[in-house]
Structures are given as structure tokens and as C-alpha cells.
Amino acid sequence: MAQDAMQPTISAAWKTTLGAMMISFSAVWVKLVHVSPTASAYYRVFLGGIFLLLILVIRGEPLWRGWRTFSWSLVAGLFFALDLYSWHRCIGYVGPGLATILGNFEVFLVPVAGVLLYGERLSWRFVLSVPLAVTGLFMIVGIRWEQLSPNYRIGIAYGLSTALFYTGFLVVLRRLQTHGSRPSALFSLMVVSFFTAFFLAVEMLRTGDSFAVPDLQSGVALIALGLFSQTVGWLLITHSLPLIPAAIAGLLLLLQPSLSFLWDVLFFGRETSTLAWAGVSLALSAIYIGATSGRRRSAKR
């Protein structure tokens, strides 16, 4: 009987692991495309929105949930557009691995937003995790800021901006999921994806950016980004997380930034010193502590 009771948890753990592995390739797909960072972000959410819309139509779910849902989704889409705009540029400056670790720093900002907006309290685990993360980051990039190249500094700034904008997205998404109509996670992600694509398309038109996909490699990478990172991976994690204990879920989600850094080393030849590897371990440990210090658990990039 006990073994039967464990089966749903084990199955959910495998789904979370698979989802984290799929999402860990997000920055790799972005690195492989021969389009601008804004264009790759646009195609990610536009294609992902189409895939999600098809799923909703097949399942027969309603495609309209009222103006309040529409309004909050619009705001969430704006934050997510800013998030992807910053993150896709960060990848070009510092590589997929560090860009993903920086993006995951939202685990330290969301609890602060909870304190400011909802009067929540910070746990001692969270307070401990913040200096560990900062120390790990300095070990990865180097202790002396002035010795970093200007482009590397810009990349780090974009990465930290990513964490800030992703925090705003998660706060708005929380409000969207708690009001009266309570749309499904699938519906919310579909609507937000299309609104995000709209804002990114406006930016592309404003700057004269091209929508053209120049070659087969870019096309395949963009489809993989929209299908696996924006759709399948996210859905696997979202549906399986509620069935897993928080500590295990946090550990499994840590696969995503860990594997992203590993792919950066294996596929793109990132040079990483022993000190930097120690910094990666410390930063990831801090992310795990921060992610499991409260109730919030979410899919990352």
C-alpha cells in the first residue's frame, strides 16, 4: 500500500526532472539562432502561445475569461516581455550558464515583494541564502568589478534586470491566479505568451528589427525553444510540482540552472576556473535554500 501511495510522487518527480531538463536548453537554443535577441524572444512566446492555444482548443477549454483576466494578463505580458528582452541579451554577453544563474536570482526578490505587498515574513533560511548567492556570484565573475570588460558588466546588469522583471511577472501572475475567475495555468500561460509576443513585436517594429528567420538551424532552434521551453517543459513542471514535497521540488528545479551552466561549458567551451566552479556550487546552493524557504515554487526559464 505504501509503495502504491508513493507512485504519484515518483511519477511527478520524473516529470519535473524532464521538464527542468527541457527548460535547461532554453539559453542553448537562444545561443544557436541567428536572429536578434528580441526576435528570438518574440518567436519563443509567439510559437509557444500557438502550441498552448492548440492544446486549449483540443481540450475544449473556454478562450475568454473576462476583462479582469485580460487586464492582469496584459500587465504580466509586459513584465515577461521585459524579462525575456533582458535575458536574451544577457546570454549574448555572458553565455547561457551565467545568464541562467542570474535569472534564477528572482528567488531572492519574490519573498521581498511578498513582504512589501502582502506583509509576509522572511524566514531565516532566506536571510542566509542572500549573502551566499552574492558571494557565489563574485566567485564566478571575479572579485574586482573594475577588471571585468564593459560588455561583461552590461551582461551582468541585464541578468540582474531579468531577475527583477521576472519577479514582477510572478507577482502579477499570482494576482491573476487568485482572483475570482481563477483561469487554469495553461490558459494563463497562453494569454501571457501572446501579450508578451505583442510587446516584443512592437519593440521590433520600433527599432526596425527583422522578423526573418535566416536559416534552417535558426528555424529548428526557435521551434524547439517555443515547443519545449515555453510549452512542454513548463507544463510538465506546473502539473507535477504540487505532488512533490517542497525540498525535493527545489532540488529538482535546481537541475535547470545547473544543466544550463554545464551545457555552456560542454557546447560553447566556456572557460571556468576552480574558484568559479566553487562559486557556481555556492550560488546554486543559495538558490536552493531561497527557493525552499517558503511556499512559492515556480517553473524557471
C-alpha positions in Angstrom: 0.0 0.0 0.0 2.8 2.4 0.9 4.5 1.7 -2.4 1.3 2.4 -4.3 0.9 5.7 -2.4 4.4 6.7 -3.5 3.8 6.1 -7.2 2.2 9.5 -7.9 5.1 11.3 -6.2 7.7 9.3 -8.1 5.9 9.9 -11.4 5.6 13.6 -10.6 9.3 13.7 -9.7 10.3 12.2 -13.1 8.0 14.7 -14.9 9.6 17.6 -13.0 13.1 16.3 -13.9 12.2 16.0 -17.6 10.6 19.5 -17.6 13.7 21.0 -15.9 16.0 19.3 -18.4 13.9 20.7 -21.3 13.9 24.2 -19.9 17.7 24.0 -19.2 18.2 24.1 -23.0 16.4 27.5 -23.4 19.6 29.5 -23.4 21.3 27.0 -25.7 18.5 27.4 -28.3 18.8 31.2 -28.0 22.6 31.0 -28.5 22.2 28.9 -31.6 19.7 31.1 -33.5 21.0 33.7 -36.0 18.4 36.4 -35.2 18.4 39.3 -32.8 17.8 38.7 -29.0 14.4 40.5 -29.3 13.4 38.3 -32.3 14.3 35.1 -30.5 12.3 36.1 -27.5 9.4 37.0 -29.8 9.3 33.7 -31.6 9.7 31.8 -28.3 6.5 33.2 -26.9 4.6 33.5 -30.2 5.2 29.9 -31.1 4.7 28.8 -27.5 1.3 30.6 -27.5 0.2 28.8 -30.7 1.1 25.4 -29.2 -0.8 26.3 -26.0 -3.8 27.6 -27.9 -4.0 24.3 -29.8 -3.9 22.3 -26.6 -6.7 24.5 -25.2 -8.8 24.1 -28.3 -8.3 20.3 -28.3 -9.3 20.2 -24.6 -12.4 22.3 -25.3 -11.5 25.0 -22.7 -13.1 28.4 -23.0 -10.9 31.1 -24.6 -12.3 34.1 -22.8 -12.2 34.6 -19.0 -13.4 38.3 -18.7 -11.8 41.7 -18.8 -10.1 41.4 -15.4 -8.2 38.4 -16.5 -7.4 40.2 -19.8 -6.1 43.2 -17.9 -3.9 41.3 -15.5 -2.6 39.1 -18.3 -1.7 42.3 -20.2 0.4 43.5 -17.3 2.0 40.1 -16.8 2.9 40.0 -20.5 4.6 43.4 -20.2 6.8 42.2 -17.3 7.6 38.9 -19.2 8.5 40.8 -22.3 10.9 42.9 -20.3 12.2 39.8 -18.7 12.9 38.0 -22.0 14.2 41.2 -23.6 16.9 41.4 -20.8 17.7 37.7 -20.5 18.2 37.0 -24.2 20.7 39.9 -24.3 22.4 38.7 -21.2 23.0 35.3 -22.9 24.9 37.1 -25.7 27.2 38.9 -23.2 27.9 36.3 -20.5 26.9 33.0 -22.0 24.0 30.6 -21.3 25.2 29.3 -18.0 25.8 32.5 -16.0 22.7 34.2 -17.7 20.5 31.4 -16.3 22.0 31.5 -12.8 21.5 35.3 -12.8 17.9 34.9 -14.0 17.2 32.5 -11.1 18.1 35.2 -8.6 14.4 36.0 -8.7 14.1 33.5 -5.8 15.6 36.3 -3.6 13.4 39.1 -4.9 10.0 37.4 -4.8 10.0 37.0 -0.9 10.9 40.7 -0.6 8.0 41.6 -2.8 5.8 39.4 -0.6 6.9 41.4 2.5 6.2 44.7 0.8 2.9 43.8 -0.9 1.4 41.2 1.4 3.1 41.6 4.8 4.7 38.2 4.6 7.7 37.3 6.8 11.1 36.3 5.7 12.5 33.0 7.1 16.0 32.6 8.4 16.8 30.3 5.5 16.1 33.1 3.1 18.2 35.6 5.1 21.0 33.1 5.0 20.7 32.4 1.3 21.2 36.0 0.1 24.8 36.6 1.1 25.7 33.1 -0.1 24.3 33.9 -3.5 26.2 37.2 -3.7 29.4 35.6 -2.6 29.0 32.8 -5.2 28.3 35.4 -8.0 31.5 37.2 -7.1 33.4 33.9 -7.2 32.1 33.2 -10.7 32.7 36.6 -12.3 35.7 37.8 -10.3 36.1 39.7 -7.1 37.1 43.1 -8.7 34.3 44.7 -10.7 36.7 47.1 -12.5 38.6 44.3 -14.0 35.6 43.0 -15.9 35.2 44.0 -19.6 32.5 46.6 -20.3 30.4 44.0 -22.2 30.6 41.6 -19.3 29.4 44.2 -16.9 26.5 45.0 -19.3 25.6 41.3 -19.4 25.5 41.1 -15.6 23.3 44.1 -15.4 20.9 42.6 -18.0 20.9 39.3 -15.9 20.0 41.1 -12.7 17.4 43.1 -14.6 16.0 39.8 -15.8 15.5 38.6 -12.1 13.8 41.9 -11.3 11.4 41.8 -14.2 10.7 38.1 -13.7 9.8 38.9 -10.1 7.2 41.4 -11.3 5.8 38.8 -13.7 5.4 36.2 -10.9 3.8 38.8 -8.6 1.2 39.7 -11.3 0.7 36.1 -12.2 0.0 35.3 -8.5 -2.7 38.0 -8.6 -4.1 36.6 -11.8 -4.3 33.1 -10.3 -6.1 34.2 -7.1 -8.9 36.4 -8.4 -12.4 35.2 -8.9 -12.3 33.5 -12.3 -9.1 31.5 -11.4 -8.0 30.7 -15.0 -6.1 27.5 -15.5 -2.3 27.7 -15.6 -2.5 26.5 -19.3 -4.8 29.4 -20.2 -2.8 32.0 -18.2 0.4 31.0 -19.9 -1.2 31.0 -23.4 -2.7 34.6 -22.9 0.5 35.9 -21.3 2.6 34.4 -24.2 0.6 36.2 -26.8 0.7 39.5 -24.9 4.4 39.1 -24.5 4.8 38.5 -28.2 2.7 41.6 -28.9 5.0 43.8 -26.8 8.2 42.3 -28.3 6.7 42.7 -31.8 6.1 46.4 -31.1 9.7 46.8 -30.0 10.9 45.1 -33.1 8.8 47.4 -35.3 10.0 50.4 -33.4 13.7 49.6 -33.9 13.4 48.2 -37.4 14.3 44.7 -36.3 13.8 41.9 -38.8 11.2 39.1 -38.4 13.0 36.9 -41.0 14.4 33.5 -40.0 17.6 33.3 -42.0 18.4 29.6 -42.0 17.3 26.1 -41.0 19.3 26.0 -37.8 17.6 29.1 -36.6 14.2 27.8 -37.5 14.7 24.4 -35.7 16.1 26.2 -32.6 13.2 28.6 -32.4 10.6 25.8 -32.8 12.4 23.9 -30.0 12.5 27.0 -27.9 8.8 27.6 -28.3 7.7 23.9 -28.0 10.0 22.5 -25.3 10.9 25.6 -23.2 7.8 27.6 -23.4 5.2 24.8 -23.6 6.1 21.2 -22.8 8.7 21.8 -20.1 6.7 24.4 -18.3 3.5 22.3 -18.4 5.3 19.2 -17.0 6.7 21.2 -14.1 3.5 23.1 -13.4 1.3 20.0 -13.2 3.8 17.9 -11.2 5.1 20.3 -8.6 2.0 20.2 -6.3 2.6 16.4 -5.9 6.2 16.7 -4.7 7.5 17.8 -1.2 9.0 21.3 -1.3 12.5 20.3 -0.6 12.6 17.7 -3.3 10.9 20.1 -5.8 13.5 22.7 -5.1 16.3 20.2 -5.6 14.8 19.0 -8.9 14.3 22.6 -10.2 17.9 23.3 -9.4 18.7 21.0 -12.4 17.7 23.7 -14.7 20.4 26.3 -13.9 22.9 23.6 -13.1 22.5 21.9 -16.5 22.4 25.3 -18.3 25.8 26.0 -16.9 27.0 22.5 -17.9 25.7 22.9 -21.5 27.6 26.3 -21.7 30.8 24.5 -20.8 30.3 21.5 -23.0 28.8 23.1 -26.1 30.3 26.6 -26.1 33.7 26.0 -24.5 33.1 28.3 -21.5 36.4 28.6 -19.5 35.7 28.1 -15.8 38.3 28.1 -13.1 38.2 26.1 -9.9 37.2 29.2 -8.0 34.4 29.8 -10.4 33.1 26.2 -10.1 33.1 26.7 -6.4 31.1 29.9 -6.9 28.6 28.1 -9.1 28.1 25.5 -6.4 27.7 28.2 -3.8 25.2 30.2 -5.9 23.2 27.2 -6.8 23.1 26.1 -3.1 21.8 29.6 -2.2 19.2 29.4 -4.9 18.0 26.1 -3.5 17.8 27.5 0.1 16.0 30.5 -1.2 13.6 28.5 -3.3 12.7 26.2 -0.5 12.5 28.8 2.3 8.8 29.5 1.6 5.7 28.0 -0.2 6.3 29.5 -3.6 7.5 27.2 -6.3 7.5 28.0 -9.9 9.0 27.0 -13.2 12.0 28.9 -14.3 13.2 29.8 -17.7 
